[in-house]
Amino acid sequence: MSMEVESKCRLDKWLWAARFFKTRSLSSAAIETGTVHLDGDRVKPAKELRPGQLIHIRTRDFEIEVELLALSQLRKGAPEAALLYRETPASLAKRENAKVTGQAEYAQRERGAGRPTKRQLRDIKKFTGGTYG
């Protein structure tokens, strides 16, 4: 079986084949909501890709910028999928910095850091001399 170089590929199919999203519908939804940018612009899921373009992907779990190296419409294993793109040095540095600073741990919070507790509400009322809320 010969390895055929593909000349056309949709953005949503490529994101799925490169294993950034588990399904094509998830990758398509991410493109439509604006979490995926191609060369700095918002695009549609059916946008044709060419090697050398920059793809910026920002999800709840990660933020990454990659340079497109090859096209593929078939989802293969992770080692083969990693050959489709190369992460930019700026993106690598940003992810390392986020790992060190713990910036992505936004979902973890101290107890009571959200809405005021009853005690805090009483203190607010006492301080402002009126009602809260």
C-alpha positions in Angstrom: 0.0 0.0 0.0 1.6 3.3 -1.1 1.6 6.4 1.0 -0.4 9.0 -0.9 0.1 12.6 -0.2 -3.3 14.4 0.2 -3.8 17.7 -1.5 -7.0 18.8 0.2 -8.3 18.6 3.7 -11.0 20.3 5.8 -9.9 22.0 9.0 -12.4 20.0 11.2 -11.3 16.7 9.7 -7.6 17.5 10.2 -8.1 18.5 13.9 -9.9 15.2 14.4 -7.2 13.2 12.5 -4.4 15.0 14.5 -6.2 13.9 17.7 -6.9 17.3 19.1 -10.6 16.4 19.5 -12.2 13.0 20.0 -14.9 13.5 17.3 -15.4 15.6 14.2 -18.5 17.2 15.6 -16.5 18.4 18.6 -13.8 19.8 16.4 -16.4 21.4 14.2 -18.1 23.0 17.3 -14.8 24.3 18.6 -14.1 26.0 15.2 -17.6 27.6 15.1 -17.3 28.9 18.7 -14.0 30.6 17.9 -11.6 28.5 20.1 -9.7 27.5 16.9 -8.0 30.1 14.7 -6.2 29.6 11.4 -3.4 32.1 10.8 -5.0 34.4 13.5 -8.4 34.5 11.9 -11.7 32.8 12.7 -12.7 30.4 10.0 -15.4 27.8 9.1 -15.0 24.1 9.7 -14.8 23.4 5.9 -11.8 25.7 5.4 -9.2 24.1 3.1 -5.8 23.7 4.7 -2.3 23.8 3.2 1.0 23.0 4.9 2.8 25.8 6.7 -0.4 27.4 8.1 -0.5 28.2 11.9 -3.4 26.8 13.9 -4.1 28.2 17.4 -6.3 25.9 19.6 -7.6 27.1 23.0 -9.8 24.7 25.0 -10.6 24.4 28.7 -7.7 22.0 29.2 -4.9 23.5 27.1 -3.8 26.3 24.8 -1.5 25.4 21.9 -0.3 26.8 18.6 1.0 24.4 15.9 2.4 24.7 12.4 0.7 22.4 10.0 3.2 20.0 8.4 1.1 17.4 6.6 -2.6 16.8 5.6 -4.6 13.7 6.7 -8.2 12.8 6.7 -7.6 9.5 8.4 -7.4 9.2 12.2 -4.4 7.1 13.1 -2.4 6.4 16.3 -0.9 9.2 18.4 2.7 8.7 17.0 1.5 9.1 13.4 -0.8 12.0 14.3 2.1 13.8 15.9 3.9 13.9 12.6 1.1 16.1 11.1 2.1 19.2 13.1 4.9 20.9 15.0 4.3 23.0 18.0 5.7 26.6 17.8 8.5 27.5 20.3 6.4 30.3 21.7 3.6 27.9 22.4 6.0 25.4 24.1 7.4 28.2 26.3 3.9 29.3 27.2 2.7 25.8 28.2 5.9 25.3 30.3 5.3 28.6 32.1 1.6 27.6 32.7 2.8 24.3 34.1 5.1 26.1 36.6 2.7 28.8 37.6 -0.3 26.5 37.8 -2.3 28.9 35.7 -4.6 26.2 34.4 -5.7 25.3 37.9 -8.5 27.8 37.7 -11.2 25.3 38.8 -9.6 24.8 42.2 -10.5 27.4 44.8 -10.3 28.0 48.5 -13.4 27.2 50.5 -15.5 30.3 50.9 -13.8 32.1 48.0 -17.0 32.2 45.9 -20.2 33.5 47.3 -20.0 35.2 50.7 -20.8 33.0 53.7 -23.4 33.9 56.3 -20.7 35.3 58.6 -19.2 37.4 55.7 -22.7 38.7 54.9 -23.2 39.8 58.5 -19.8 41.5 58.4 -20.7 43.3 55.2 -24.0 44.4 56.6 -22.3 45.6 59.8 -19.6 47.5 57.7 -21.9 49.1 55.2 -24.7 49.7 57.6 -27.3 48.5 55.2 -28.4 45.4 53.3 -26.4 43.4 50.9 -27.7 42.2 47.6 
